[in-house]
C-alpha cells in the first residue's frame, strides 16, 4: 500500500488515544493517531515520525500519524494498514478465486472470506507493533474481541471451513512471533487451543518506508 502527501515530524505528546501533538516544519500540529492501542514503547517524546496530510479540507485534524522510528527501525502504526497489505497479498495469489472483506459467520465479523478451487476460508488479520528484545508479540492490551474471534474461527473449522489468523508485523524484522501472555494470558491460551484445533496461524513481517507498506517475509511462530 502507498501513502500520499507524507511529511516528516517529531512526536511531542499524546493527549488521548485519538490525537497526538507533532512538530512539522517548526509548527506544532494536532494529528489523528490511526491506532487506538497503547503504543507506549513507540510514541516517546522526541522520536521521529511520519504523518500523512489529508485531502479533506473539512477535517478537524489535517494529518494522520502513520509511522514512528524506534531506534533505527521504522514501525508503521496505522491499524487499518494490515488488512490492506493482506488484501494485496491474497490478490496476488493465483490460488485465490474469490475474496470478500468483512464477512459474517455466526456471531463474528471476520476480516476476509476467501475461496480457492477446493477451500473456503475465514481469515482474521491482526496488526503487530509491540516488540520486546526482537520478539514480536500481540496484543499490547487485553482484547476480549480477539479471544472471541479465535473461538469463532475454531467453530469455522468444526463446520468444515478453514480458519486462519494472520499476524502482520508492521516492521521489517523479528526473531519470532509469540502471543503476549503477560498482558493477556486468555488470548495466548485461546491461540494455542486454536492451533491444536486446526486453525492456521500465520505471521509476516513488512517492508516499511515513509510512504509504503507491503508484506516481506514469513516469521517463525512460537505459541509457548
N, C-alpha and C positions, 0 to 999 in steps of 0.2 A: 504494500500500500504506500501511497505517496501523499505527503502533506504539501500544501501550498502556502506561500507567504510566511515562511518560518524566519524567526528572529532570535538572536541570542540574548540572554539576560542573566541576571543574578538573583537568586531566590533570597528574599528577606524574611518573610513570615507567612504563617497560615492562620489567619484569624478564626476560621472554621473549616470544616471539611470540604466546602464548596469553592472557596476562594483563596488566593494567595497574593501577596504583595511581591512584585517582581520589578527590579530596576532594569529598564530597557532604554538604551541610548541616553542615560543620565536622568531619566524620569521614572518615578515610581508609578507602576500601573497595577490596577486590580485585575487579576486574571482568574478565569474559571479553571478549577482543578478537575481534570477529566478522570478522577479516581477518588472514590469516597473512602478507600482504605486508609489505614493509619500512615503508612509510608514514612514513619518517623526516622528510620535509618537512612532515608534518601533525602528528604526535604529538611536539610540542615542549613541554617542561615549562612549565606556566603557562597553556597555551591553554584556552579554554572548550570544553567538550564536552557532549554529551547521552548519557545512559545510559537503558536500559530495564530496569525491575525485572521479574524472572522471576516467573511464577505458581507455579513448582515450589519448594516449601519444602525439598526434599531436595538441591538443587543446592549444590555447593561454593562457587560464586560467585552472589551474589544479583542481580547486574546484568550486562547486556551493554553494551559501549561501541559506540554506533551512529553517532555523527557528531561532527565536530570543526570548529571555526572556523579558517580560515586568513585572517587579516586580518578583513574584514567578510563574507567568504563562507563559507557552511556547506557542508561536504563530508560526504556520507554515506559511511561506510567499511564498511558491512555487506556482506560478499561474497556473501551469499545474496540480497540485495535486487535486483540487476539481473535475475535470472531471473524474479522475482516481478513486477516492473514490465513486463518484456517480455510475460509471460503476460497481464497485464491489458490491454496494448496490443493484442495479437492477438485477445483475446476480444472486444474492441470493434470488430473489423473484420467487416464484412458479407461480405467475400470468403472468409474462412477458414471452412471447413466441418468441419474435424477438427483436433484438437490432441492430441498425445501427448508429454508430457515424458519425458526420459531414454530416448531411442530409439537402438538399436544399428544401426550399418551397418559391415559388415566388422569392423575391429579397433578402432573407436572408438564411444564412447557420446556422442551429441550431446544438447544440452540440450533440443531440441524437434524433432519431426517434424510438419509441417503439411500440410494439403491444402486446395486451393481447387477450383473447378469443373474446372480444366484443368491444375493444377500439383501436384507432390509435392515437398516442400521439407524439407531438413535445415537446422537452424539451430544455430549455436554462439553463445553470448552471453558477452561479456567486460565486466567492470566496470572503469571507468577512474577512478582517483583522483589520478593524477600530472599536475600542471600546472606548466609552465615558461613564465613570462612570458606567460600567457594561452593558450598552446598546450597542448592536451590530448594525452597520449601514453600508450602501453602497449607493453610491460609495464614494471613498476618493478624487475623482477628477471628473469634468464633463465628461459624457460619452454619446455622441450623438449616438454611436453604440448601447449602451444599450437601449436607447429610441427606436431606430429603431427595435431592436429585440422584445421589448414589443409590439409595434404596429403590427408587423408581427404575433406575437402569437395571438393577437386579431383576425387577419384575418384567422388564422388557425381554431379558434373556430367557426367563422362565416361560414367557409367552411365545418364544420362538424367534424373536428378533435378535440381532446383535446389539450390544451396548458398548459404547466407547466413551471414555473420559480422556480428553486431550488437554494436557497442561502446556501452555505456551509461555516459555520463559522469555521475558521481554528484554533480554540482553544476549550477548553472543558467547557466553562461557558458562561453565558449571562442571563440578566434579561429578555430580549426580543429582537427581531429584528425590526428595523424601517428604512425606506429609509432616506438617508441623504438630507433632504430638504434644509438645509442651504447651502450645496455645490452645489446641482443640483436640484432645485425645479421642473424642467420639468420631470426629472426621477421619482420623488416622485408622481407627478400628473399622469404620464403615468401608474405607477404601480397600483395606486388606481383605475384608469379607467379600467385597465386590469382585476382586481379582480371583478369589477362590471359587466364586460362583460363575465365573466365565466372562465377566465384564473386562474388556481390554483397556489397559491403562497405557497411554502414550505420552511422551514428553518430547518437546522440540525446543531448541534454542533458536534465536533470531539474529539476523544481521540488523544492526541498528545504526542509522546515521541521523543527521539533524532533520532530514526530511523523508526518511524511508524506513519501513519495517517489513521484513519478509523472513519466512522460515529458512533456517540454516541447516541444522543437523538434529538427528535424534539424540536424546540424552538418556543415559542409564537411569533406571528407577530402582530405588531401594525402599520397600514398604515396611521394613523393620518387623 
